[in-house]
Amino acid sequence: MNHICPYCNGLKALEIQCPSCGTTLDDCGTLQEALGPYAPYEESALKHAHFDCVHQTYCQKCGIEYIYTLPG
C-alpha cells in the first residue's frame, strides 16, 4: 500500500518552528522536487532507505534551511 504525505497533498499545513528562534518555518517543498523536474516521477533511493517524505524548510528570520523527514 502506498502512503501519501498529508503535507505534500495539502491535507495538513506543515507547522514546524525554527530550533534557533521559534519562528514558523516556510515549507519549501520536498527534496525530490529540488533534485530536478522529473525526480518526483522517478524511482527514489529515499524510498528504499525507508524515509517517507523529506521536506526542505527555511527560516526567514535566521536565514537557515532545515531538512525534515516526515511520516507519510
PDB file of N, CA, C, O and CB in Angstrom:
ATOM      1  N   MET A   1       0.830  -1.177   0.000  1.00  0.00           N
ATOM      2  CA  MET A   1       0.000   0.000   0.000  1.00  0.00           C
ATOM      3  C   MET A   1       0.875   1.242   0.000  1.00  0.00           C
ATOM      4  O   MET A   1       1.811   1.341   0.794  1.00  0.00           O
ATOM      5  CB  MET A   1      -0.945  -0.003   1.201  1.00  0.00           C
ATOM      6  N   ASN A   2       0.585   2.179  -0.871  1.00  0.00           N
ATOM      7  CA  ASN A   2       1.338   3.417  -0.947  1.00  0.00           C
ATOM      8  C   ASN A   2       0.805   4.423   0.070  1.00  0.00           C
ATOM      9  O   ASN A   2      -0.404   4.554   0.261  1.00  0.00           O
ATOM     10  CB  ASN A   2       1.276   3.999  -2.364  1.00  0.00           C
ATOM     11  N   HIS A   3       1.716   5.117   0.707  1.00  0.00           N
ATOM     12  CA  HIS A   3       1.337   6.155   1.648  1.00  0.00           C
ATOM     13  C   HIS A   3       1.466   7.499   0.956  1.00  0.00           C
ATOM     14  O   HIS A   3       2.318   7.678   0.086  1.00  0.00           O
ATOM     15  CB  HIS A   3       2.207   6.099   2.930  1.00  0.00           C
ATOM     16  N   ILE A   4       0.623   8.441   1.342  1.00  0.00           N
ATOM     17  CA  ILE A   4       0.737   9.783   0.791  1.00  0.00           C
ATOM     18  C   ILE A   4       1.128  10.732   1.906  1.00  0.00           C
ATOM     19  O   ILE A   4       0.764  10.529   3.064  1.00  0.00           O
ATOM     20  CB  ILE A   4      -0.586  10.232   0.118  1.00  0.00           C
ATOM     21  N   CYS A   5       1.855  11.746   1.561  1.00  0.00           N
ATOM     22  CA  CYS A   5       2.266  12.748   2.527  1.00  0.00           C
ATOM     23  C   CYS A   5       1.136  13.773   2.656  1.00  0.00           C
ATOM     24  O   CYS A   5       0.767  14.397   1.661  1.00  0.00           O
ATOM     25  CB  CYS A   5       3.612  13.429   2.103  1.00  0.00           C
ATOM     26  N   PRO A   6       0.579  13.961   3.852  1.00  0.00           N
ATOM     27  CA  PRO A   6      -0.513  14.920   4.013  1.00  0.00           C
ATOM     28  C   PRO A   6      -0.067  16.357   3.762  1.00  0.00           C
ATOM     29  O   PRO A   6      -0.890  17.212   3.437  1.00  0.00           O
ATOM     30  CB  PRO A   6      -1.099  14.806   5.404  1.00  0.00           C
ATOM     31  N   TYR A   7       1.229  16.629   3.911  1.00  0.00           N
ATOM     32  CA  TYR A   7       1.753  17.977   3.695  1.00  0.00           C
ATOM     33  C   TYR A   7       1.935  18.256   2.207  1.00  0.00           C
ATOM     34  O   TYR A   7       1.642  19.358   1.745  1.00  0.00           O
ATOM     35  CB  TYR A   7       3.087  18.161   4.435  1.00  0.00           C
ATOM     36  N   CYS A   8       2.410  17.281   1.462  1.00  0.00           N
ATOM     37  CA  CYS A   8       2.579  17.442   0.009  1.00  0.00           C
ATOM     38  C   CYS A   8       1.228  17.552  -0.701  1.00  0.00           C
ATOM     39  O   CYS A   8       1.102  18.238  -1.716  1.00  0.00           O
ATOM     40  CB  CYS A   8       3.378  16.260  -0.570  1.00  0.00           C
ATOM     41  N   ASN A   9       0.231  16.875  -0.159  1.00  0.00           N
ATOM     42  CA  ASN A   9      -1.069  16.813  -0.810  1.00  0.00           C
ATOM     43  C   ASN A   9      -2.077  17.817  -0.265  1.00  0.00           C
ATOM     44  O   ASN A   9      -3.264  17.731  -0.579  1.00  0.00           O
ATOM     45  CB  ASN A   9      -1.622  15.440  -0.677  1.00  0.00           C
ATOM     46  N   GLY A  10      -1.621  18.763   0.544  1.00  0.00           N
ATOM     47  CA  GLY A  10      -2.482  19.832   1.032  1.00  0.00           C
ATOM     48  C   GLY A  10      -3.518  19.414   2.059  1.00  0.00           C
ATOM     49  O   GLY A  10      -4.479  20.145   2.296  1.00  0.00           O
ATOM     50  N   LEU A  11      -3.341  18.251   2.673  1.00  0.00           N
ATOM     51  CA  LEU A  11      -4.290  17.791   3.685  1.00  0.00           C
ATOM     52  C   LEU A  11      -4.003  18.412   5.049  1.00  0.00           C
ATOM     53  O   LEU A  11      -4.900  18.552   5.880  1.00  0.00           O
ATOM     54  CB  LEU A  11      -4.252  16.270   3.788  1.00  0.00           C
ATOM     55  N   LYS A  12      -2.740  18.781   5.268  1.00  0.00           N
ATOM     56  CA  LYS A  12      -2.316  19.430   6.507  1.00  0.00           C
ATOM     57  C   LYS A  12      -1.295  20.508   6.165  1.00  0.00           C
ATOM     58  O   LYS A  12      -0.581  20.416   5.166  1.00  0.00           O
ATOM     59  CB  LYS A  12      -1.720  18.393   7.516  1.00  0.00           C
ATOM     60  N   ALA A  13      -1.241  21.527   7.012  1.00  0.00           N
ATOM     61  CA  ALA A  13      -0.208  22.559   6.863  1.00  0.00           C
ATOM     62  C   ALA A  13       1.014  22.146   7.682  1.00  0.00           C
ATOM     63  O   ALA A  13       0.888  21.697   8.821  1.00  0.00           O
ATOM     64  CB  ALA A  13      -0.739  23.966   7.317  1.00  0.00           C
ATOM     65  N   LEU A  14       2.184  22.303   7.094  1.00  0.00           N
ATOM     66  CA  LEU A  14       3.421  21.973   7.797  1.00  0.00           C
ATOM     67  C   LEU A  14       3.744  23.125   8.744  1.00  0.00           C
ATOM     68  O   LEU A  14       4.046  24.234   8.304  1.00  0.00           O
ATOM     69  CB  LEU A  14       4.603  21.715   6.792  1.00  0.00           C
ATOM     70  N   GLU A  15       3.679  22.857  10.031  1.00  0.00           N
ATOM     71  CA  GLU A  15       3.918  23.890  11.040  1.00  0.00           C
ATOM     72  C   GLU A  15       5.032  23.433  11.968  1.00  0.00           C
ATOM     73  O   GLU A  15       4.783  22.825  13.009  1.00  0.00           O
ATOM     74  CB  GLU A  15       2.624  24.199  11.846  1.00  0.00           C
ATOM     75  N   ILE A  16       6.270  23.737  11.574  1.00  0.00           N
ATOM     76  CA  ILE A  16       7.450  23.387  12.355  1.00  0.00           C
ATOM     77  C   ILE A  16       8.132  24.696  12.738  1.00  0.00           C
ATOM     78  O   ILE A  16       8.275  25.595  11.909  1.00  0.00           O
ATOM     79  CB  ILE A  16       8.425  22.433  11.551  1.00  0.00           C
ATOM     80  N   GLN A  17       8.553  24.800  13.997  1.00  0.00           N
ATOM     81  CA  GLN A  17       9.215  26.003  14.457  1.00  0.00           C
ATOM     82  C   GLN A  17      10.729  25.880  14.317  1.00  0.00           C
ATOM     83  O   GLN A  17      11.299  24.798  14.456  1.00  0.00           O
ATOM     84  CB  GLN A  17       8.837  26.294  15.902  1.00  0.00           C
ATOM     85  N   CYS A  18      11.359  27.010  14.041  1.00  0.00           N
ATOM     86  CA  CYS A  18      12.815  27.082  13.927  1.00  0.00           C
ATOM     87  C   CYS A  18      13.433  26.729  15.280  1.00  0.00           C
ATOM     88  O   CYS A  18      13.035  27.283  16.305  1.00  0.00           O
ATOM     89  CB  CYS A  18      13.276  28.502  13.456  1.00  0.00           C
ATOM     90  N   PRO A  19      14.400  25.814  15.288  1.00  0.00           N
ATOM     91  CA  PRO A  19      15.053  25.454  16.547  1.00  0.00           C
ATOM     92  C   PRO A  19      15.836  26.613  17.161  1.00  0.00           C
ATOM     93  O   PRO A  19      16.093  26.613  18.365  1.00  0.00           O
ATOM     94  CB  PRO A  19      15.981  24.282  16.324  1.00  0.00           C
ATOM     95  N   SER A  20      16.215  27.596  16.353  1.00  0.00           N
ATOM     96  CA  SER A  20      17.011  28.714  16.858  1.00  0.00           C
ATOM     97  C   SER A  20      16.178  29.847  17.435  1.00  0.00           C
ATOM     98  O   SER A  20      16.501  30.380  18.496  1.00  0.00           O
ATOM     99  CB  SER A  20      17.873  29.250  15.764  1.00  0.00           C
ATOM    100  N   CYS A  21      15.082  30.226  16.727  1.00  0.00           N
ATOM    101  CA  CYS A  21      14.334  31.415  17.148  1.00  0.00           C
ATOM    102  C   CYS A  21      12.855  31.172  17.428  1.00  0.00           C
ATOM    103  O   CYS A  21      12.194  32.032  18.010  1.00  0.00           O
ATOM    104  CB  CYS A  21      14.455  32.462  16.104  1.00  0.00           C
ATOM    105  N   GLY A  22      12.324  30.020  17.028  1.00  0.00           N
ATOM    106  CA  GLY A  22      10.922  29.697  17.282  1.00  0.00           C
ATOM    107  C   GLY A  22       9.951  30.175  16.223  1.00  0.00           C
ATOM    108  O   GLY A  22       8.753  29.917  16.335  1.00  0.00           O
ATOM    109  N   THR A  23      10.428  30.864  15.196  1.00  0.00           N
ATOM    110  CA  THR A  23       9.580  31.312  14.096  1.00  0.00           C
ATOM    111  C   THR A  23       9.092  30.107  13.292  1.00  0.00           C
ATOM    112  O   THR A  23       9.831  29.136  13.130  1.00  0.00           O
ATOM    113  CB  THR A  23      10.344  32.304  13.182  1.00  0.00           C
ATOM    114  N   THR A  24       7.862  30.157  12.790  1.00  0.00           N
ATOM    115  CA  THR A  24       7.355  29.070  11.947  1.00  0.00           C
ATOM    116  C   THR A  24       8.141  29.043  10.638  1.00  0.00           C
ATOM    117  O   THR A  24       8.285  30.058   9.956  1.00  0.00           O
ATOM    118  CB  THR A  24       5.826  29.241  11.671  1.00  0.00           C
ATOM    119  N   LEU A  25       8.643  27.857  10.307  1.00  0.00           N
ATOM    120  CA  LEU A  25       9.452  27.687   9.096  1.00  0.00           C
ATOM    121  C   LEU A  25       8.573  27.656   7.850  1.00  0.00           C
ATOM    122  O   LEU A  25       7.439  27.177   7.891  1.00  0.00           O
ATOM    123  CB  LEU A  25      10.285  26.401   9.182  1.00  0.00           C
ATOM    124  N   ASP A  26       9.106  28.172   6.743  1.00  0.00           N
ATOM    125  CA  ASP A  26       8.438  28.090   5.443  1.00  0.00           C
ATOM    126  C   ASP A  26       8.682  26.700   4.865  1.00  0.00           C
ATOM    127  O   ASP A  26       9.808  26.205   4.887  1.00  0.00           O
ATOM    128  CB  ASP A  26       8.952  29.204   4.465  1.00  0.00           C
ATOM    129  N   ASP A  27       7.633  26.073   4.350  1.00  0.00           N
ATOM    130  CA  ASP A  27       7.762  24.783   3.675  1.00  0.00           C
ATOM    131  C   ASP A  27       8.177  25.062   2.243  1.00  0.00           C
ATOM    132  O   ASP A  27       7.428  25.680   1.487  1.00  0.00           O
ATOM    133  CB  ASP A  27       6.423  23.954   3.732  1.00  0.00           C
ATOM    134  N   CYS A  28       9.362  24.613   1.867  1.00  0.00           N
ATOM    135  CA  CYS A  28       9.895  24.854   0.523  1.00  0.00           C
ATOM    136  C   CYS A  28       9.705  23.651  -0.399  1.00  0.00           C
ATOM    137  O   CYS A  28      10.287  23.597  -1.483  1.00  0.00           O
ATOM    138  CB  CYS A  28      11.370  25.206   0.604  1.00  0.00           C
ATOM    139  N   GLY A  29       8.894  22.693   0.031  1.00  0.00           N
ATOM    140  CA  GLY A  29       8.629  21.523  -0.797  1.00  0.00           C
ATOM    141  C   GLY A  29       9.529  20.360  -0.448  1.00  0.00           C
ATOM    142  O   GLY A  29      10.298  20.406   0.512  1.00  0.00           O
ATOM    143  N   THR A  30       9.416  19.317  -1.251  1.00  0.00           N
ATOM    144  CA  THR A  30      10.175  18.101  -0.970  1.00  0.00           C
ATOM    145  C   THR A  30      11.566  18.167  -1.581  1.00  0.00           C
ATOM    146  O   THR A  30      11.828  18.927  -2.513  1.00  0.00           O
ATOM    147  CB  THR A  30       9.432  16.876  -1.496  1.00  0.00           C
ATOM    148  N   LEU A  31      12.438  17.353  -1.029  1.00  0.00           N
ATOM    149  CA  LEU A  31      13.796  17.256  -1.547  1.00  0.00           C
ATOM    150  C   LEU A  31      13.772  16.736  -2.978  1.00  0.00           C
ATOM    151  O   LEU A  31      14.588  17.157  -3.799  1.00  0.00           O
ATOM    152  CB  LEU A  31      14.657  16.343  -0.654  1.00  0.00           C
ATOM    153  N   GLN A  32      12.855  15.831  -3.290  1.00  0.00           N
ATOM    154  CA  GLN A  32      12.736  15.295  -4.651  1.00  0.00           C
ATOM    155  C   GLN A  32      12.453  16.405  -5.667  1.00  0.00           C
ATOM    156  O   GLN A  32      13.003  16.397  -6.769  1.00  0.00           O
ATOM    157  CB  GLN A  32      11.622  14.237  -4.709  1.00  0.00           C
ATOM    158  N   GLU A  33      11.597  17.358  -5.294  1.00  0.00           N
ATOM    159  CA  GLU A  33      11.268  18.453  -6.199  1.00  0.00           C
ATOM    160  C   GLU A  33      12.499  19.286  -6.533  1.00  0.00           C
ATOM    161  O   GLU A  33      12.618  19.807  -7.642  1.00  0.00           O
ATOM    162  CB  GLU A  33      10.188  19.338  -5.587  1.00  0.00           C
ATOM    163  N   ALA A  34      13.414  19.412  -5.578  1.00  0.00           N
ATOM    164  CA  ALA A  34      14.619  20.214  -5.775  1.00  0.00           C
ATOM    165  C   ALA A  34      15.664  19.504  -6.627  1.00  0.00           C
ATOM    166  O   ALA A  34      16.561  20.146  -7.173  1.00  0.00           O
ATOM    167  CB  ALA A  34      15.218  20.575  -4.439  1.00  0.00           C
ATOM    168  N   LEU A  35      15.552  18.178  -6.743  1.00  0.00           N
ATOM    169  CA  LEU A  35      16.563  17.415  -7.475  1.00  0.00           C
ATOM    170  C   LEU A  35      16.422  17.515  -8.992  1.00  0.00           C
ATOM    171  O   LEU A  35      17.380  17.240  -9.713  1.00  0.00           O
ATOM    172  CB  LEU A  35      16.496  15.973  -7.067  1.00  0.00           C
ATOM    173  N   GLY A  36      15.267  17.897  -9.481  1.00  0.00           N
ATOM    174  CA  GLY A  36      15.091  18.033 -10.920  1.00  0.00           C
ATOM    175  C   GLY A  36      13.643  17.896 -11.320  1.00  0.00           C
ATOM    176  O   GLY A  36      12.816  17.448 -10.525  1.00  0.00           O
ATOM    177  N   PRO A  37      13.321  18.279 -12.555  1.00  0.00           N
ATOM    178  CA  PRO A  37      11.927  18.299 -12.984  1.00  0.00           C
ATOM    179  C   PRO A  37      11.258  16.928 -13.049  1.00  0.00           C
ATOM    180  O   PRO A  37      10.036  16.837 -12.931  1.00  0.00           O
ATOM    181  CB  PRO A  37      11.840  18.938 -14.314  1.00  0.00           C
ATOM    182  N   TYR A  38      12.039  15.854 -13.235  1.00  0.00           N
ATOM    183  CA  TYR A  38      11.446  14.524 -13.335  1.00  0.00           C
ATOM    184  C   TYR A  38      11.652  13.698 -12.070  1.00  0.00           C
ATOM    185  O   TYR A  38      11.187  12.560 -12.002  1.00  0.00           O
ATOM    186  CB  TYR A  38      12.027  13.790 -14.520  1.00  0.00           C
ATOM    187  N   ALA A  39      12.331  14.239 -11.075  1.00  0.00           N
ATOM    188  CA  ALA A  39      12.637  13.500  -9.849  1.00  0.00           C
ATOM    189  C   ALA A  39      11.400  12.954  -9.142  1.00  0.00           C
ATOM    190  O   ALA A  39      11.445  11.820  -8.664  1.00  0.00           O
ATOM    191  CB  ALA A  39      13.393  14.385  -8.905  1.00  0.00           C
ATOM    192  N   PRO A  40      10.284  13.709  -9.047  1.00  0.00           N
ATOM    193  CA  PRO A  40       9.114  13.138  -8.361  1.00  0.00           C
ATOM    194  C   PRO A  40       8.521  11.918  -9.066  1.00  0.00           C
ATOM    195  O   PRO A  40       7.779  11.149  -8.455  1.00  0.00           O
ATOM    196  CB  PRO A  40       8.048  14.190  -8.225  1.00  0.00           C
ATOM    197  N   TYR A  41       8.848  11.738 -10.356  1.00  0.00           N
ATOM    198  CA  TYR A  41       8.268  10.644 -11.135  1.00  0.00           C
ATOM    199  C   TYR A  41       9.209   9.455 -11.271  1.00  0.00           C
ATOM    200  O   TYR A  41       8.814   8.407 -11.782  1.00  0.00           O
ATOM    201  CB  TYR A  41       7.883  11.139 -12.506  1.00  0.00           C
ATOM    202  N   GLU A  42      10.448   9.607 -10.818  1.00  0.00           N
ATOM    203  CA  GLU A  42      11.433   8.547 -10.929  1.00  0.00           C
ATOM    204  C   GLU A  42      11.472   7.712  -9.659  1.00  0.00           C
ATOM    205  O   GLU A  42      11.051   8.157  -8.592  1.00  0.00           O
ATOM    206  CB  GLU A  42      12.810   9.128 -11.224  1.00  0.00           C
ATOM    207  N   GLU A  43      11.983   6.500  -9.790  1.00  0.00           N
ATOM    208  CA  GLU A  43      12.176   5.643  -8.619  1.00  0.00           C
ATOM    209  C   GLU A  43      13.142   6.343  -7.670  1.00  0.00           C
ATOM    210  O   GLU A  43      14.198   6.813  -8.093  1.00  0.00           O
ATOM    211  CB  GLU A  43      12.714   4.227  -9.028  1.00  0.00           C
ATOM    212  N   SER A  44      12.791   6.411  -6.412  1.00  0.00           N
ATOM    213  CA  SER A  44      13.582   7.168  -5.461  1.00  0.00           C
ATOM    214  C   SER A  44      14.407   6.263  -4.561  1.00  0.00           C
ATOM    215  O   SER A  44      13.904   5.276  -4.025  1.00  0.00           O
ATOM    216  CB  SER A  44      12.686   8.043  -4.625  1.00  0.00           C
ATOM    217  N   ALA A  45      15.676   6.607  -4.400  1.00  0.00           N
ATOM    218  CA  ALA A  45      16.534   5.896  -3.455  1.00  0.00           C
ATOM    219  C   ALA A  45      16.073   6.157  -2.032  1.00  0.00           C
ATOM    220  O   ALA A  45      16.317   5.340  -1.145  1.00  0.00           O
ATOM    221  CB  ALA A  45      18.004   6.316  -3.626  1.00  0.00           C
ATOM    222  N   LEU A  46      15.406   7.288  -1.800  1.00  0.00           N
ATOM    223  CA  LEU A  46      14.910   7.599  -0.459  1.00  0.00           C
ATOM    224  C   LEU A  46      13.855   6.594  -0.012  1.00  0.00           C
ATOM    225  O   LEU A  46      13.777   6.274   1.174  1.00  0.00           O
ATOM    226  CB  LEU A  46      14.332   9.015  -0.422  1.00  0.00           C
ATOM    227  N   LYS A  47      13.036   6.088  -0.944  1.00  0.00           N
ATOM    228  CA  LYS A  47      12.028   5.093  -0.596  1.00  0.00           C
ATOM    229  C   LYS A  47      12.680   3.802  -0.138  1.00  0.00           C
ATOM    230  O   LYS A  47      12.186   3.132   0.768  1.00  0.00           O
ATOM    231  CB  LYS A  47      11.106   4.825  -1.782  1.00  0.00           C
ATOM    232  N   HIS A  48      13.795   3.458  -0.771  1.00  0.00           N
ATOM    233  CA  HIS A  48      14.493   2.235  -0.400  1.00  0.00           C
ATOM    234  C   HIS A  48      15.181   2.376   0.951  1.00  0.00           C
ATOM    235  O   HIS A  48      15.498   1.375   1.593  1.00  0.00           O
ATOM    236  CB  HIS A  48      15.510   1.866  -1.468  1.00  0.00           C
ATOM    237  N   ALA A  49      15.417   3.618   1.389  1.00  0.00           N
ATOM    238  CA  ALA A  49      16.056   3.856   2.677  1.00  0.00           C
ATOM    239  C   ALA A  49      15.012   3.969   3.792  1.00  0.00           C
ATOM    240  O   ALA A  49      15.357   4.279   4.933  1.00  0.00           O
ATOM    241  CB  ALA A  49      16.914   5.129   2.618  1.00  0.00           C
ATOM    242  N   HIS A  50      13.741   3.721   3.470  1.00  0.00           N
ATOM    243  CA  HIS A  50      12.631   3.738   4.419  1.00  0.00           C
ATOM    244  C   HIS A  50      12.307   5.130   4.957  1.00  0.00           C
ATOM    245  O   HIS A  50      11.824   5.265   6.081  1.00  0.00           O
ATOM    246  CB  HIS A  50      12.939   2.827   5.563  1.00  0.00           C
ATOM    247  N   PHE A  51      12.572   6.161   4.159  1.00  0.00           N
ATOM    248  CA  PHE A  51      12.131   7.502   4.501  1.00  0.00           C
ATOM    249  C   PHE A  51      10.791   7.710   3.835  1.00  0.00           C
ATOM    250  O   PHE A  51      10.562   7.220   2.729  1.00  0.00           O
ATOM    251  CB  PHE A  51      13.166   8.588   4.061  1.00  0.00           C
ATOM    252  N   ASP A  52       9.905   8.430   4.493  1.00  0.00           N
ATOM    253  CA  ASP A  52       8.600   8.663   3.911  1.00  0.00           C
ATOM    254  C   ASP A  52       8.608   9.893   3.015  1.00  0.00           C
ATOM    255  O   ASP A  52       8.374   9.786   1.811  1.00  0.00           O
ATOM    256  CB  ASP A  52       7.558   8.815   5.001  1.00  0.00           C
ATOM    257  N   CYS A  53       8.875  11.051   3.589  1.00  0.00           N
ATOM    258  CA  CYS A  53       8.839  12.276   2.810  1.00  0.00           C
ATOM    259  C   CYS A  53       9.848  13.251   3.406  1.00  0.00           C
ATOM    260  O   CYS A  53       9.812  13.524   4.606  1.00  0.00           O
ATOM    261  CB  CYS A  53       7.404  12.891   2.786  1.00  0.00           C
ATOM    262  N   VAL A  54      10.737  13.771   2.585  1.00  0.00           N
ATOM    263  CA  VAL A  54      11.790  14.662   3.060  1.00  0.00           C
ATOM    264  C   VAL A  54      11.468  16.075   2.576  1.00  0.00           C
ATOM    265  O   VAL A  54      11.463  16.344   1.374  1.00  0.00           O
ATOM    266  CB  VAL A  54      13.205  14.196   2.558  1.00  0.00           C
ATOM    267  N   HIS A  55      11.199  16.977   3.527  1.00  0.00           N
ATOM    268  CA  HIS A  55      10.834  18.357   3.208  1.00  0.00           C
ATOM    269  C   HIS A  55      11.961  19.316   3.534  1.00  0.00           C
ATOM    270  O   HIS A  55      12.658  19.169   4.538  1.00  0.00           O
ATOM    271  CB  HIS A  55       9.577  18.763   3.960  1.00  0.00           C
ATOM    272  N   GLN A  56      12.125  20.307   2.660  1.00  0.00           N
ATOM    273  CA  GLN A  56      13.039  21.403   2.913  1.00  0.00           C
ATOM    274  C   GLN A  56      12.236  22.526   3.548  1.00  0.00           C
ATOM    275  O   GLN A  56      11.132  22.838   3.101  1.00  0.00           O
ATOM    276  CB  GLN A  56      13.752  21.875   1.601  1.00  0.00           C
ATOM    277  N   THR A  57      12.790  23.132   4.589  1.00  0.00           N
ATOM    278  CA  THR A  57      12.138  24.264   5.236  1.00  0.00           C
ATOM    279  C   THR A  57      13.155  25.389   5.354  1.00  0.00           C
ATOM    280  O   THR A  57      14.362  25.167   5.263  1.00  0.00           O
ATOM    281  CB  THR A  57      11.564  23.870   6.638  1.00  0.00           C
ATOM    282  N   TYR A  58      12.642  26.608   5.559  1.00  0.00           N
ATOM    283  CA  TYR A  58      13.520  27.778   5.612  1.00  0.00           C
ATOM    284  C   TYR A  58      13.012  28.760   6.658  1.00  0.00           C
ATOM    285  O   TYR A  58      11.814  29.033   6.733  1.00  0.00           O
ATOM    286  CB  TYR A  58      13.612  28.462   4.227  1.00  0.00           C
ATOM    287  N   CYS A  59      13.925  29.289   7.463  1.00  0.00           N
ATOM    288  CA  CYS A  59      13.586  30.321   8.446  1.00  0.00           C
ATOM    289  C   CYS A  59      13.970  31.674   7.865  1.00  0.00           C
ATOM    290  O   CYS A  59      15.148  31.958   7.653  1.00  0.00           O
ATOM    291  CB  CYS A  59      14.311  30.070   9.816  1.00  0.00           C
ATOM    292  N   GLN A  60      12.967  32.504   7.611  1.00  0.00           N
ATOM    293  CA  GLN A  60      13.242  33.823   7.036  1.00  0.00           C
ATOM    294  C   GLN A  60      13.959  34.733   8.021  1.00  0.00           C
ATOM    295  O   GLN A  60      14.726  35.604   7.612  1.00  0.00           O
ATOM    296  CB  GLN A  60      11.950  34.478   6.582  1.00  0.00           C
ATOM    297  N   LYS A  61      13.721  34.544   9.305  1.00  0.00           N
ATOM    298  CA  LYS A  61      14.351  35.397  10.310  1.00  0.00           C
ATOM    299  C   LYS A  61      15.844  35.076  10.458  1.00  0.00           C
ATOM    300  O   LYS A  61      16.669  35.989  10.507  1.00  0.00           O
ATOM    301  CB  LYS A  61      13.639  35.233  11.661  1.00  0.00           C
ATOM    302  N   CYS A  62      16.190  33.804  10.528  1.00  0.00           N
ATOM    303  CA  CYS A  62      17.582  33.381  10.726  1.00  0.00           C
ATOM    304  C   CYS A  62      18.350  33.183   9.413  1.00  0.00           C
ATOM    305  O   CYS A  62      19.579  33.244   9.383  1.00  0.00           O
ATOM    306  CB  CYS A  62      17.611  32.095  11.520  1.00  0.00           C
ATOM    307  N   GLY A  63      17.595  32.942   8.322  1.00  0.00           N
ATOM    308  CA  GLY A  63      18.234  32.665   7.039  1.00  0.00           C
ATOM    309  C   GLY A  63      18.836  31.271   6.976  1.00  0.00           C
ATOM    310  O   GLY A  63      19.820  31.049   6.270  1.00  0.00           O
ATOM    311  N   ILE A  64      18.253  30.333   7.708  1.00  0.00           N
ATOM    312  CA  ILE A  64      18.777  28.965   7.773  1.00  0.00           C
ATOM    313  C   ILE A  64      17.782  27.998   7.146  1.00  0.00           C
ATOM    314  O   ILE A  64      16.572  28.124   7.337  1.00  0.00           O
ATOM    315  CB  ILE A  64      19.077  28.557   9.237  1.00  0.00           C
ATOM    316  N   GLU A  65      18.308  27.026   6.391  1.00  0.00           N
ATOM    317  CA  GLU A  65      17.488  25.969   5.787  1.00  0.00           C
ATOM    318  C   GLU A  65      17.603  24.706   6.632  1.00  0.00           C
ATOM    319  O   GLU A  65      18.690  24.350   7.086  1.00  0.00           O
ATOM    320  CB  GLU A  65      17.925  25.688   4.313  1.00  0.00           C
ATOM    321  N   TYR A  66      16.482  24.037   6.838  1.00  0.00           N
ATOM    322  CA  TYR A  66      16.459  22.776   7.581  1.00  0.00           C
ATOM    323  C   TYR A  66      15.800  21.709   6.721  1.00  0.00           C
ATOM    324  O   TYR A  66      14.926  22.007   5.906  1.00  0.00           O
ATOM    325  CB  TYR A  66      15.708  22.933   8.938  1.00  0.00           C
ATOM    326  N   ILE A  67      16.225  20.460   6.908  1.00  0.00           N
ATOM    327  CA  ILE A  67      15.656  19.319   6.203  1.00  0.00           C
ATOM    328  C   ILE A  67      14.990  18.423   7.248  1.00  0.00           C
ATOM    329  O   ILE A  67      15.608  18.053   8.246  1.00  0.00           O
ATOM    330  CB  ILE A  67      16.756  18.535   5.383  1.00  0.00           C
ATOM    331  N   TYR A  68      13.722  18.080   7.008  1.00  0.00           N
ATOM    332  CA  TYR A  68      12.971  17.229   7.931  1.00  0.00           C
ATOM    333  C   TYR A  68      12.426  16.015   7.203  1.00  0.00           C
ATOM    334  O   TYR A  68      11.887  16.133   6.103  1.00  0.00           O
ATOM    335  CB  TYR A  68      11.824  18.012   8.587  1.00  0.00           C
ATOM    336  N   THR A  69      12.567  14.850   7.817  1.00  0.00           N
ATOM    337  CA  THR A  69      11.952  13.633   7.313  1.00  0.00           C
ATOM    338  C   THR A  69      10.631  13.467   8.040  1.00  0.00           C
ATOM    339  O   THR A  69      10.593  13.354   9.265  1.00  0.00           O
ATOM    340  CB  THR A  69      12.880  12.384   7.509  1.00  0.00           C
ATOM    341  N   LEU A  70       9.551  13.453   7.276  1.00  0.00           N
ATOM    342  CA  LEU A  70       8.214  13.396   7.839  1.00  0.00           C
ATOM    343  C   LEU A  70       7.540  12.086   7.478  1.00  0.00           C
ATOM    344  O   LEU A  70       7.753  11.570   6.381  1.00  0.00           O
ATOM    345  CB  LEU A  70       7.377  14.574   7.354  1.00  0.00           C
ATOM    346  N   PRO A  71       6.731  11.534   8.374  1.00  0.00           N
ATOM    347  CA  PRO A  71       5.996  10.314   8.042  1.00  0.00           C
ATOM    348  C   PRO A  71       4.927  10.602   7.003  1.00  0.00           C
ATOM    349  O   PRO A  71       4.283  11.650   7.041  1.00  0.00           O
ATOM    350  CB  PRO A  71       5.363   9.703   9.298  1.00  0.00           C
ATOM    351  N   GLY A  72       4.739   9.677   6.079  1.00  0.00           N
ATOM    352  CA  GLY A  72       3.733   9.856   5.023  1.00  0.00           C
ATOM    353  C   GLY A  72       2.432   9.230   5.366  1.00  0.00           C
ATOM    354  O   GLY A  72       1.489   9.296   4.578  1.00  0.00           O
TER     355      GLY A  72
END
